[in-house]
Amino acid sequence: MAEVSDMSKIHQRRRIAMISRTGYIALWVTLLLVPYTGAEVFMDTFDTARDYLKDGVAGTGWDGFVGLGPDETANAINASISRPGQLYLESAGAFWEGSFNPKGPFLYKLVEGDFIATVKVTDFPGLPGSNIVYHADAFLMARVPNLDDAGPGEDFVCIHYFPTWVGNMRRQVNNGQETEGPSTGDGFGCAPYIQLERQGNTFYFRRSFDGQTWSAVGAAITRDDMAGLPVQVGLAQCTYAAATGYVAFDDFRLEGPNVKPAGRMATGARPADLATDVPQDTELGWVPVEGAGSRDVYIGLDPDAVSSATREDPRGVLVSKGQTATTYDPPGLLEFGKTYYWRIDEVNAVDGTIYKGRVWSFTVEPYGYPVAPKAATASSSSSAGTGPGKTIDRSGLDAQDQHGVTLTDMWVSKKNITPIWIQYEFDQAYKLYQMWVWNSNSVMESDIGYGAKDVEVLYSEDGQNWNSLGMFEFAQAPGEATYKANTIVDLGRVTAKYIKLDIKSSWGGMVQASIAEVRFFYAPLVARQPSPADGATNVPLDTVLTWRVGREAAQHQVYLGTDKDAVTAGTAQYVTLNERKVPLSRFGGEYDRTYYWRVDEVNDQAEVKVRQGPVWSFSTPTYAVVDD
């Protein structure tokens, strides 16, 4: 089970052996661990049975695991089930190198700042009584959670128990590129205790045969790209092959000034930490600490304020003090596209001790979503390789939306031919919100000035009758491969199937123009993303139906019934709601039925008063399970 120790009570002595290239130096030092002021220690002896793949991490003190998500695999992540009093990890065909697909099991805590982590390997394929599995591996790792924070790709450091290959080993991965070693070269004679320490941006790697005397495995590694970033610290396993491998660990210990002990802070954030596209009217929820009688809720747009606020200094983000509920519904609607930070401090019911929680975050849905034109045409093109389609096919764009400098990745009009225009057609009329423009971005742009400058933006519903949104100046591109869109045109939420850019002049003054890429965004007006999902089966009768609302909706008319034609025609029973949810029971839901439903978005003040939604379906179970 996970335990908590007060750091002020820690007063340990450890011996560390230093390694030279020729072997051990006959130097032993006694290290007195100076306690981190006010911090605590997280320890887990894995005595409490827990199937993490089935039951998750809530209430255990661990923050998460790798094993069930996309590009992940795990046969087992459990405590005191496969091995009594031990953590057991098992997988087949897992990789923590190369493609990293799929990644193997990894149970972790999220840690900010300095730490020391220690663990013992207690069972492994090839130890007495078991067969060797090549190339089974186990390690203690510190990993950057968000792949782009320290550069593209995986970023982590780790210390290995890898007897099937090299013994104990130091390893790091930087932007997905691996650097192995050095290693101890003693195979199954390697040390079962491994340790990883962080001091600032520098990481230290150690091993021990008795858990007391520690020796360095290679020199320390400094990772400036990980400066200030929280890391996932924990235990991992893989085989780098199709074979099934496993490892058992015991006596995990993690100490540091920002380490959160087990059972002292809220877990299970809803919406999940770092979630995106979160509805404006979302309700916050969490798993409370056992023994807490109340909690304080902090939420705001400033992460520093949310992190440092207290009851005495609320900094404008303490929105609920001493509430007993384990949910919080922010008043009104959250702002489109904003990232919110929030924290739950649990308050002990007996003595009133406040346990400060982690800062979580989520990003609210944007007002507009991308919509791609189905076609692009132009007044002319300088060549077949620089046609108007280049502006909507992402040619020249990288994963970070940076446009390159190759001219054949852009549209270029013919020289000295007027008028100069480029036109876009969508599959239907949309309520258009914005247009992003990457202007012509060749390496000679600053000298030649192909980029469009003065542009009239026109729109049409039929491609024949046009209206003008006005004149706009498109910013010139820098002619660099790191170029991101630098012109955003407000399309005024006009309803249009066609957009035309009538280019009056270019930055170089010549009778010729070029654009690299455009991207359009529309405002969704009809109901979408139903829950339960369209076609869902075995939907419980106590289900609450929800959906994403249209941007102009003031009310919602929900039609539901077993007759699809009646729902489609709008003759089925319906209710009118102010919220985007309704329990199935309100319609008298029954077992063994297929239901069809539709949501019409209504606003008597809008130009179109009713926006009819699509027809969705779901089915209920054929019978109920009754406990005797």
N, C-alpha and C positions, 0 to 999 in steps of 0.2 A: 504494500500500500504506500501511497505518497505521504510523506511526513514533512513537518515544518520545524526548523530550528532557528532560534534567535541568533543572529550573527555575533552579538555581543558575548555569547557563551562559547564561541569557538576559540580554541587556543591549542592548536595542533603543532606538532613538530614533525617535519619531514626531511629526509635526506635526498639530495639530488646528486646523481653522478653525471659528470660532464663527459662528453665523447669527443675524442680527437679522431683524425683520419686513421691513426694507427691503433686505435682501440680506446679503452677506458683510461682516463687520467685518474691517477690515484689521489683524487681529491674529493672529499665528502664534506658537504656543508649542511648545517642544521638551519632549516628555514622556519621562522616563526611567522605564521599567517596572521597578518594584521587585519582585524575585522573591518569590513566596509561599514561605515557609520550608518546606523538606522536600517540596514538591509537585512534580508533573511535568506535562508537557504531552501531550495527545493530538493527533496530527496524522494526516491521511489525504490522500495525494496520488492515491489511487484507481488506482494502477498495477497492482495485482494483480486479475485478473479474478475477479468474484464475482457470482453471481445470488442476491440476497438472498431473493427470493420462493421460490426453489427450495431453496437451501442454508442459509437462516437466517443468523444473526449470530455463531454460535459461533466463537470463535477470532479474530474480527476486531477486537475492542475496542469495537464498537458494542453497545448493550444491547438493541435491539429496533427494530421498525418497525410502522407502520400500513399496512395494505393488503390483508390476507387475512382479517381478523376480521369479525364481524357489523357491518353498516353501514359497511364499508370497501371501497375499491376501488383497484386499481393494475394497470396493464398491464405496468409494468416498474419495478424498483428494482435497478439493476445497476452494477457498477464495471468499467470497461475492457472492456465487451462492445459496447454500442450506440455508445459514444464512447470511443476509446482514451484511457486515462489520465484519465478523468473519471467522475463519478457521474451516472447518467442516471435520471431519474424521468419516468414517463409515465402519464397517466390520462385518462379521459373521464367527464364527468358527475359530477365530484367537487366537494364543497363543504366549505370551512372557515369557514362562516358559516351563518346561518339555521337550517335543520334539521340541519346537519352530517351529512347522510345522502345518499349515503355520503361519508365522509371520504377524502381523497386520500392518495397516498403520503407517508410521513414517516419518515425514518431518523434515529434519535436515540441519544444517550447520556444516562444518568440521572446528574444532578449535584446534589450537596448544597452549599449555601453559594454563595459568590461565584465568578464566572467571567467570562471574556471569550471570546466565540466569533466567529470571522471566516471568511468564505468568499468565493470568486470565482465569478460566473456566467460560464460560457464559451460556452453555446449556448442559444438561445431562439427560438421561432417569431416571425419578423419581422425577425430580424437578417439581414444580407446573405446571400443564397443560400437564403432560406426564406420561406414565406408567413406572414403574420400570422394568429394564431388568437385570436379574441376569446372570453373575456377570460382568456387564459392568465396565470397568476400563479405566482411562486416566492418563497419566503421562508425566513428563518432564524428559528426559533421556540423559545420556552421555555414549556413546557406542563405544567400540573399533571396527573400521571398518573391520579389517582383523583378522579372528578368531584365527589364530595361533600366533599373535604377543604377546598376554598376556597369552598364554597357550591354549590348545585345547578347543574349544567350545566358547560359547558366554561369553563376559565380559562386564558388564555395571553396572552403578549405576543410581537410579531414585528416584524421589519424586512423590507420587501419590495423585490424587483426586479419591478416591475409596469409595464413600458413600454407595454403595450396599454391602460393606463388612466390612470396618473398619474405614472409614473417610479418613484422610490424613495418609500416611504411607511412611516410608523409606524402600528401598529395594536395594539389590545388587545381581548380578549373577557373579560367579567366576568359569571359566572353565565349564560353563554350569550348575553349581550347585547354586540353589537359596537360599538366606537367607532373610526372611521377617522380618519386624518390626525394631523398635517399631512402633506402630500406635497410633492415637489419640482417637480411639474408639467412635467418636461422629457422625458416620454415615452421614446422610444428613445435620447435623449441622456443618460439617467440613468447613474449610476455602477454598474459591474459588481461592485465589492467592497462587501459589507455586513457590519456588525458589531453584536453585541448584548452588552451587559455588565450584570452584576448586582452591586450592592453592597448587601448587606443586603436590604431590601425594595424598593429602587429600581433601575429598569432604564433603561439608556441606549441610544440608537439612533443609529448612525452609518453614513456611506457614504464611499467613496473611489474616485477614478478611477485611482489607481496603487498602492493597497495600502499607501501610506506616509502620505499626507496625508489626515486624516479630518475630516469635518464632521458636526455634529449634525443629525439629522432630527427636528425637534421637540424639545420639552422632555422631560426625564426623567419617568418615570411611577413613582409609589410605589404598591405593591400590598400593603397590610397583610394582606389576606386570604391572601396567599401566604407569609406570614412563617414561616420555619423549614421550609417544605415543599421536598422535592426536586422537581426539574423535569426533564422530558425536553427536552434541548437538541439541535436538529438541523435538518434540511433537508426542506422540504415543497413540494408542488406541487398545483395544481388549476386548473380552468377555469371553475367556476361555471356550466357549461352542458354540453350533450351533446357538444360538440366535443372532439376529442382534442388535448391539449396536452402539452408536455414542457419539460424544462429539463435542462441539464447544469451540474454544479458541479465545481470543482477547489480544491485547497489549503485544505481545511478544517482549522482550528486551534482548539483548545479548551484553555484554561489556567485553573487555579484551585487553591486549596489542597486540594480534595477530588476533583479530577479523576483518574480511573483511566486509566492508559495502556493501550495495546493489548498483549495477550499477557501480562499480568502478573497476572491474577486469574481464578479459576474462573468459568465461565459455564454456561448451560444447566441451571439449577436444576430438579430433579425431586423433589418436586412443584414446579410453576411458582410463581414469586414471587407472593404474595397469593392463592394458591389457597384455596378453601374446600371444605368437605365432604370433607376428606381422610381416608381410612381410618385407624383406630387403629394398624394394624400396618404403616403405610407405611415403605418403605425410601427413604432420601435418596440422590440421585445427582447428578452434575454432570459437566461437560466440563472436564478438567484443563488446566493451562497447559503448553505445550510446554517441555520441559526440566526440569520439576519431577519430583523423585524421590519425594517424599512430601508429606503435607499434614496440617494440624491441623484437627479438627472441633470447632466450638463450637455448642451448642444449649441453649436454655432459654426460660423464660417472660418474662424481663426483657430488653427490647431494649437498654437501656443497658449491662447486664452483657455481653451478647453482643457489642455494638459495641466495648467498651473492654477486654475480657479479653485477656490475653497469656499466653505460657508462664510468665512470671515471676509474673503475677497472674491466675490462671485464673478467679477469681470464681465458681467452682462450675459453670461452663458449658463448660470444656474437657473433652470426653468422649472424645476420641481424639487422641493426639499422635504425629505422625510415621508415620501409617499409609500404606501404599502403595496400598491399594485406592481406587477412585474411587466407592465407595458406602459408606453407613453405615446399619446396621440398629439403631435404638434398642432397648435391651433392654425386654422387656415390651410393654405397650400404652400408647400416648399417651392423655392424658386427654380425655374427651369435651368438645367445645365450646371447648377452649383454643386460644389463638393461640401458636404456637411461632416463635421467631426463631432463625436459624442462619447460620453463616458458615464458609467454607472458606478457610484460609490455605494457599497453595501454597508449597512449600519447594524452592528450586533444588537440583538434584542435584549441582552442582559445588561451589558455595561456601556453600550452606546459607542463602542469603538468603531471608527470609520475605516473601512478597507478601500483604499483608492483603487479604482479600476483602470483597465487599459483604455487608451483612446482608439476608438474605431472610426471608420469613415465610410461614406457611400456617396455616390454622385447621382443626382436627380436626372430623370429623363430630359433630353433636349426638347426644345419647342419643335424643331423641325428635324426630319430624317432624310438621309440621302435618297434621291430618286434619279435613275439614269435615263437619259433620253434613248429612244430606240433608234434614232437616226440623226445624222448631222450632214448638212449640205452647205455649200458656200458659193459665192459668186465666181470664184476661180481658185485654182491651186497651182503652185509653181511646178509641181511634179506629182506623179502617182504616189510617191513615197511621203508626200507632205499634205495629204488630203485632210478634210475637216474631221474625219473619224478619229484622227490622232488626238483630238482634244477631249475625247470621252472614253478612250480605251485604256487609260492609265499607263500608256507607253511613256517611259521616262521617269515615272514615279517609283520611289522605293517604299519600303514598309513604313517609313516615318513621314510619308507624303512630301518628300523632298524631290524636286524635279531636277533631272540631269541637264546637260548642256548640248546634247546631240540634236541638231536641227531637224533630222528626220523623225524625231519623236514629237514634232509639233506641226501644226497647220501653218502653211505659208501661202499667201495669195500670189498670183502672178503680178509682175511688175508693170506699172503704168496702165492697169485696167481698172476702171471705176464703173459702178460703185463697188466698194469693198464691204462684204457682209458675210456673216456665218450664221446659220440658222439651226435650231434644235427642235425635234419633234418627240413628244412623249406618247406613250401608249394610250393615254386618256388625259382629260383635263385634270389638273391638280391645283390646289391652293398653294401657290409657290411662295416660299419664305425668303430664301437667300440664294445667291449665286457666288461661289468662290472662283476666283480667276488666278491662274498661274500664267503670267504674260510670257511672251517669247523670251527664251533664256539661253541663247547661244553664247559662246565665249566672246563673240564680237559685239554683243548687245550694246555695250556702252559706247562703241564706236559707230556702229551701223544704225541701231535703233529700230529694229524690225517691230518691236512691241507696239500693240495698239495703245493709243493715248486717249483721244476724245471719241467717245462711243455713245451712240444713242441706243437705249435698250427698248425694244418693242415687244409686245405680246399679243397673242391672238388665240381664239378658241377654235377657229376653223381654217387658219392658214391663209385667209383671204382678207379679212377685215382686221386691221392692226390698230393698236393703241400704244401711245408712247409713255414709258415710265420716266423719261427725261434723259438729260445728258450726264454722263459720268466720265471722270478721268481715271483710267486704269493705271496703276502704279507701274513704273518700269522695273523689270527684273534685274538682278545684279550680275547675271552671267556666271553664276557659281553653282556647283553641284549640290549645294545645301539649301537651295531655294525652296521656300514654302510659299503658299498662296498669300499674296499681299494686297489683294483687292477683294472686298466683300461688298456685294451689291444687295441692298435691301429691295426685294422684289414686291414688297407691299402687300403680300398675301393675295395677290391677284389670282383669279382663276384663269388658267391658260393651258393649252395643249402645245403651243408653239412659243418659242422665244427667239428673237432675232437680234443680233448685235450688228448695228450699222456703224462701221468704223469710219469716222470722218478724218482722222489723222493718225500718224504713227510718231513714235518718239524721235526718229531720225529725220522726219519731214518728207521722206520719199513717198511715192504713190505705190505703196506696198505695205502689207501688215502681216503680223503673225501672232498666234496665241498658242501656248503650250498645252493647257488643260483647263477645263471648267468642271465644276461640280454643283449640282442643284440640290436644294433641300425643300421639302414640302411639309405643310402642316397636316397631319392626319385628322380627318374630320369624321370618319365612321368608327364605330366600335371595332376593336381588334384584340388579339391575344386572349382568347377566352380561357377561363379555368372553371371546370375541367377542360382540357384540350379537346379540340374537335376530334371526334371519333373515339374518345376515351371509353374504356369498359370498366365494369365493376365499381362504378362510382357510388359511394355510400349515400344513403338517404339523408344523412345529416349534413351533406355537402352544402357549402355556400357558394353560389355562382358569382364569379367576378370577371372583369374584363378591363382593358385599357380604354379610356374614354376619348371621344373626339374633342378636338381643341375648342370648338365653339359650343359644346353641349352645356345646357343649363339643367336639363332633366333627361331621364332615360326611360324609354318604354320597352319593357322586356316581355316578349311573347314566348310561350312555352307550351308544348303539347306533344302527343304521340303521332299526330297527323302532320307530316312534313308539308303537304300542300296548304293546309290551313295556316301554318306558321309563315310560309312563304307569302301567302296572300294577305296576311295580317288579320285573319278572322279568328285565330286561336285566342285563348284567354291571355290577358296581359295585365301587367301592373306598371304604374308610373312611379319612378323613384327619384330621389334627390342624391342618393349615393350609388356607387358603382358596385353594389353587391346585393344579393337577395338569396335567402335560403331556399333550397329546393322544396322544403316542407311547405312553403307558402303556396305552392302549386299542387300540394297533395301527392308528392312523389311516392311511387310504389315500386316493389321489387319486380324484376324480370320485365323491364320496359326499356324501349329505346325512345329517348326524348329528343326533340328538335327545338332549338331556341334561337332567338334573334333579338338583337338590341338595336333600337332606333334612337339616335341622338336627337334631342329636341331643343330648340331655342326659338321662341316666338319673336325675338328681337333680331334674329339673324336674317341674312338675305335668303338663305334656304332654311326653312323652319324645321324640316325633318330630314335627317340623313339616315336613310335605311341601311341597316347592317346586313351582313351575310348570314345565312342559316348554318348553324353548327349542330352537332349531335353528340350524344353520349348515351351509354346504357348503364342500367343499375344491375346489381347482383341478382342471380336467380333465386337466392334464398338467404335467410339470415342465420348467422351462427349464434346459438344460444348456449350459454354456460349452464351446466347442471349445478 
